[in-house]
């Protein structure tokens, strides 16, 4: 995991506003602003999440139950009734 994460760079590459980015990835908007303005640094799990967002933002959106995730679950998830039979 990288020691530093360019939070603003990640958000800008995704062409999202601060509020859009925060909402999509479950980050408090104030925390996002603090990271981008250098008042705080993402640590531990937050830094890990940002690293994954930088590498594969769609995977994070799917994992968090984004609209595309619902379609993928329907196609690929095993039938829960069959699993418990």
WOZI-V558986 format. One record per pair of residues at least 12 apart in sequence whose ideal C-beta (glycine too) atoms are under 10 Angstrom apart, sorted by the first residue. I is the first residue (numbers start at 1). J is the second residue. If there is no record, write none. Layout:
i={I,I}
j={J,J}
This chain:
i={1,1,1,1,1,1,2,2,2,2,2,3,3,4,4,4,5,5,5,5,5,5,5,5,5,5,5,5,6,6,6,6,7,7,7,7,7,7,7,7,7,7,7,7,7,7,7,7,7,8,8,8,8,8,8,8,9,9,10,10,10,10,10,10,10,10,11,11,11,11,11,11,11,11,11,12,13,13,13,14,14,14,16,17,18,18,18,18,19,21,21,21,24,24,24,24,24,24,25,25,25,25,25,25,25,25,26,26,26,27,27,27,27,27,31,32,35,35}
j={44,47,48,50,51,52,47,48,50,51,54,41,47,41,42,47,35,41,42,43,46,47,48,49,50,51,53,54,35,36,50,54,21,27,31,32,33,34,35,36,37,38,41,42,46,47,50,53,54,21,32,33,35,36,37,38,36,54,25,36,50,51,53,54,55,57,24,25,27,32,35,36,50,53,54,36,53,54,57,53,54,57,57,29,30,32,33,36,32,36,53,57,53,57,60,61,64,66,49,50,52,53,57,60,61,64,49,60,64,42,46,49,50,53,46,50,47,50}
